[in-house]
């Protein structure tokens, strides 16, 4: 309701049913939210982290999901699931009760790449932040007429000090809640939006570890276009207008300008970069490299589960894109510094 008010209830007619359904679900779940808050607030406040989180960084469609899926085969880690992302207010006490109903509405695959979608599988938490406080870059895909306004909630460079502090407080509480749910396990967090937020994350967790995954920018661009075509329309309350290619490249460039200016703030022992191409070619080798560099325990149990998972996706067919010389010229002109730095 706050977001609708903030956007003056400017919902296009075709999206009225979606807005009604969202509003109805919020009102329906309000008693459950209040009960959970009443009985959990004090417990969450007392939570401490046994180990600092690990954050997987990388632009949207860089392969962060693939890397997250590989690493979360290790049962040492806690992570957000789709329910904990969509319903951040009630997952502590009510997840088991709502699980059957939620699973019935869950598609079997992700719309943009046909990857299997599981109730128990790992997810990024950015939509959860949007649901809690509205301070999220993802809202640029909901209220598209004001998407430039919501882009400031990527890096928070142009946000107010109050918004900056509010985000940190809410995000820390969200991670504490997950830690409480998972009985103190180390958090493995994946969110492309966090690629712009390294200083904020280091303020919260000075000893956090970071894994950045890069990918061929030419392929990434077309993969993002697929995301815009297949997934983001399921978020819309307004249909976007304007040059989509320019918008995609603007976010891509800003994300990496911010990343390149910030990542050296991370202690060297806590940062490693891998390429999607190497992870795709030999996932076992690349994951072992990450574990060795970050001094994480490698167990036979994890190696077995990881091997089984790799075998299970061996026949997955990813999207293939035809990239013309004109496309390459357009992307290179916009992203020259990034492409030259990585050697693509």
C-alpha positions in Angstrom: 0.0 0.0 0.0 2.9 2.4 0.8 4.4 1.8 -2.6 1.0 2.3 -4.4 0.6 5.6 -2.5 4.2 6.6 -3.2 3.4 6.1 -6.9 0.0 7.9 -6.7 -1.8 4.6 -7.5 -0.6 4.8 -11.1 -1.3 1.2 -12.2 -2.1 0.6 -15.8 -5.6 -0.9 -16.3 -4.2 -4.2 -17.6 -2.3 -4.7 -14.3 -5.2 -3.9 -11.9 -5.8 -7.6 -11.2 -2.2 -8.1 -10.3 -2.2 -5.0 -8.0 -5.4 -6.3 -6.4 -4.0 -9.7 -5.8 -0.8 -8.3 -4.2 -2.9 -6.0 -1.9 -5.2 -8.8 -1.0 -2.4 -11.1 -0.1 -0.7 -8.4 2.1 -4.0 -7.9 4.0 -4.7 -11.6 4.3 -1.2 -12.3 5.7 -1.1 -9.3 8.1 -2.2 -11.2 11.2 0.5 -13.8 10.6 3.1 -11.0 10.1 2.1 -9.4 13.4 2.2 -12.6 15.3 5.7 -13.5 13.9 7.0 -10.0 14.7 5.6 -10.1 18.2 7.2 -13.5 19.1 10.5 -13.2 17.1 11.7 -9.6 17.4 13.5 -10.1 20.6 15.1 -13.4 19.5 16.2 -11.9 16.2 17.8 -8.9 18.0 20.0 -11.3 20.1 21.3 -13.3 17.0 25.0 -13.2 16.4 26.9 -14.5 13.4 29.3 -17.4 14.1 31.0 -16.7 10.8 30.8 -13.8 8.5 28.6 -14.3 5.4 29.9 -15.1 1.9 28.5 -12.9 -0.9 28.4 -13.9 -4.5 28.6 -10.8 -6.7 28.2 -10.3 -10.4 25.8 -8.5 -12.8 22.4 -10.0 -13.6 22.9 -13.0 -15.9 26.6 -13.3 -15.2 26.1 -16.8 -13.8 25.5 -15.9 -10.1 22.6 -18.4 -9.9 24.7 -21.2 -11.3 27.5 -20.6 -8.9 25.0 -20.3 -6.0 23.4 -23.6 -6.9 26.8 -25.3 -7.0 27.9 -24.0 -3.6 24.7 -24.5 -1.8 25.0 -28.3 -2.3 27.2 -27.9 0.7 24.9 -28.3 3.8 27.2 -26.0 5.9 25.5 -23.0 4.3 22.2 -21.2 4.9 20.5 -19.4 2.1 17.3 -17.7 1.1 14.7 -19.8 -0.7 11.9 -18.5 -2.8 9.4 -18.5 0.1 11.8 -16.6 2.3 12.3 -14.1 -0.5 8.6 -13.6 -1.4 7.4 -13.8 2.2 10.2 -12.3 4.4 7.8 -11.4 7.2 6.5 -14.9 7.9 9.1 -17.5 7.0 10.3 -18.0 10.5 7.1 -19.6 12.0 4.7 -20.1 9.1 6.8 -21.5 6.2 5.7 -25.1 6.9 2.0 -24.2 7.1 2.0 -22.2 3.8 4.3 -24.5 1.9 1.7 -26.7 0.2 -0.3 -23.7 -1.0 2.8 -21.9 -2.2 4.2 -24.9 -4.0 1.0 -25.3 -6.0 1.5 -21.8 -7.5 5.2 -22.3 -8.3 6.2 -22.8 -11.9 8.5 -25.8 -12.6 11.1 -23.7 -14.4 12.3 -20.1 -14.5 10.8 -18.2 -17.5 14.0 -16.7 -18.8 16.2 -19.8 -19.0 14.1 -22.9 -18.2 16.3 -23.7 -15.2 14.4 -25.8 -12.6 12.6 -23.8 -9.9 12.4 -25.5 -6.5 10.6 -24.5 -3.3 13.8 -25.5 -1.4 16.4 -24.1 -3.9 18.5 -21.0 -3.2 17.3 -17.6 -4.3 18.5 -14.0 -4.1 17.0 -11.8 -1.4 16.6 -8.5 -3.2 12.8 -9.0 -3.7 12.6 -9.7 0.0 14.1 -6.3 0.7 11.6 -4.7 -1.7 8.8 -6.4 0.2 10.0 -5.3 3.6 10.9 -1.7 3.0 10.7 -0.7 -0.7 14.4 0.4 -0.7 15.3 -1.8 -3.7 16.5 -1.4 -7.2 14.1 -4.2 -8.3 11.2 -1.8 -7.9 12.4 -0.2 -11.2 10.8 -3.3 -12.8 7.5 -2.7 -11.1 6.9 1.0 -11.3 8.7 1.5 -14.6 7.6 5.1 -15.1 9.8 6.0 -12.1 12.6 3.5 -12.7 15.3 6.1 -12.6 14.1 7.0 -9.1 14.4 3.4 -7.9 17.9 2.9 -9.5 19.3 4.9 -6.7 18.6 2.0 -4.4 21.3 -0.1 -6.2 24.4 1.6 -4.8 22.6 4.1 -2.5 25.1 6.8 -3.5 22.2 9.2 -4.3 19.9 8.0 -1.5 19.4 10.0 1.6 21.3 9.2 4.8 18.1 8.1 6.4 17.4 5.6 3.5 21.0 4.4 3.7 20.8 3.7 7.5 17.3 2.2 7.2 18.4 -0.2 4.5 21.4 -1.4 6.6 19.2 -1.9 9.7 16.6 -3.9 7.8 19.1 -5.9 5.8 21.0 -6.9 8.9 17.7 -7.9 10.6 16.7 -10.0 7.5 20.0 -11.8 7.7 19.7 -12.4 11.4 16.3 -13.8 10.9 17.6 -16.3 8.3 20.5 -17.2 10.7 17.9 -17.9 13.5 15.9 -20.0 11.1 19.0 -22.0 10.1 20.4 -22.4 13.6 23.5 -20.4 13.1 24.8 -21.7 9.8 27.1 -19.6 7.7 25.2 -17.5 5.2 25.8 -17.8 1.5 24.1 -14.9 -0.2 23.7 -14.2 -3.9 22.3 -11.0 -5.2 23.5 -9.1 -8.3 22.3 -5.8 -6.7 25.0 -6.3 -4.0 27.7 -5.8 -6.7 27.0 -2.1 -6.3 27.0 -2.2 -2.4 30.4 -3.4 -1.4 31.0 -0.5 1.0 27.7 -1.0 2.7 28.3 -4.8 3.1 31.8 -4.1 4.6 30.3 -1.7 7.1 28.0 -4.5 8.3 30.5 -7.4 7.9 34.2 -6.2 7.8 35.4 -9.8 7.5 32.8 -11.0 4.9 34.1 -13.0 1.9 33.2 -12.1 -1.7 33.2 -14.2 -4.9 32.8 -12.2 -8.1 31.7 -14.1 -11.3 32.3 -12.4 -14.6 30.9 -13.4 -18.0 31.3 -12.4 -21.7 29.6 -9.0 -21.8 28.3 -9.7 -25.3 26.4 -12.8 -24.2 25.4 -11.2 -20.9 23.7 -8.4 -22.8 21.4 -10.7 -24.8 20.8 -12.8 -21.7 19.6 -9.7 -19.9 17.3 -8.9 -22.9 15.8 -12.4 -22.4 15.3 -11.5 -18.7 13.5 -8.3 -19.7 11.3 -10.2 -22.2 10.4 -13.2 -20.1 10.7 -12.4 -16.3 10.2 -8.7 -15.7 6.8 -8.5 -17.3 5.6 -10.7 -14.4 6.6 -7.8 -12.1 5.0 -4.9 -14.1 2.4 -2.6 -12.7 3.3 -0.2 -15.6 4.6 -1.0 -19.0 8.1 0.5 -19.7 8.8 2.8 -22.5 12.0 4.1 -24.0 15.2 2.6 -25.4 15.6 -0.8 -23.7 19.1 -1.4 -25.0 20.4 1.9 -23.7 18.8 1.2 -20.3 20.4 -2.2 -20.0 23.8 -0.9 -20.9 23.5 2.0 -18.6 22.8 -0.2 -15.6 25.6 -2.6 -16.7 28.2 0.1 -17.0 27.2 1.8 -13.7 27.3 -1.5 -11.9 30.9 -2.2 -13.0 32.1 1.3 -12.6 31.0 1.1 -9.0 32.4 -2.4 -8.6 35.8 -1.5 -10.0 36.0 1.5 -7.7 35.1 -0.5 -4.6 36.3 -4.1 -4.7 39.9 -3.2 -3.6 38.3 -2.2 -0.3 38.0 -5.9 0.4 41.0 -7.6 2.0 42.7 -9.7 -0.7 42.3 -12.9 1.3 38.5 -12.4 1.3 38.0 -11.8 -2.4 38.2 -14.1 -5.4 37.0 -13.8 -9.0 36.1 -16.6 -11.4 34.7 -16.6 -14.9 31.4 -18.1 -15.9 33.1 -19.8 -18.8 35.5 -21.6 -16.5 32.8 -22.6 -14.0 30.6 -23.9 -16.9 33.5 -25.9 -18.4 34.8 -27.5 -15.1 32.6 -26.7 -12.2 34.3 -29.1 -9.8 37.7 -27.6 -10.4 36.5 -24.0 -10.0 34.6 -24.7 -6.8 37.6 -26.5 -5.3 39.7 -23.4 -6.2 37.2 -21.1 -4.4 37.2 -23.4 -1.3 41.0 -23.6 -1.2 41.5 -19.8 -1.6 38.9 -19.0 1.1 40.0 -21.7 3.4 36.7 -23.5 3.5 36.5 -27.1 4.6 36.1 -29.5 1.7 34.2 -32.6 2.7 33.6 -36.0 1.0 29.9 -35.5 1.6 29.9 -32.2 -0.3 32.0 -33.5 -3.1 29.5 -36.4 -3.6 26.5 -34.0 -3.6 28.2 -31.6 -5.9 29.1 -34.3 -8.3 25.5 -35.6 -8.3 24.2 -32.1 -8.9 26.6 -31.5 -11.8 25.5 -34.8 -13.4 21.9 -33.8 -13.0 22.3 -30.6 -15.1 24.6 -32.2 -17.7 21.9 -32.2 -20.4 20.7 -28.7 -19.7 20.5 -26.6 -22.9 21.2 -22.9 -22.2 19.9 -20.2 -24.5 22.0 -19.5 -27.6 22.1 -16.0 -29.1 23.0 -14.8 -32.6 25.3 -11.8 -32.1 25.9 -9.7 -35.2 28.8 -7.5 -35.9 26.5 -4.5 -35.4 25.5 -5.8 -32.0 29.2 -6.3 -31.0 30.0 -2.7 -32.1 27.1 -1.3 -30.1 28.0 -3.2 -27.0 31.8 -2.6 -27.3 31.2 1.1 -27.8 29.3 1.3 -24.6 31.3 -1.2 -22.5 34.8 -0.8 -23.9 36.6 -0.4 -20.6 34.9 -3.5 -19.1 35.5 -5.7 -22.2 39.1 -4.6 -22.5 39.8 -5.2 -18.8 38.5 -8.8 -19.0 39.8 -9.6 -22.4 36.6 -10.7 -24.1 
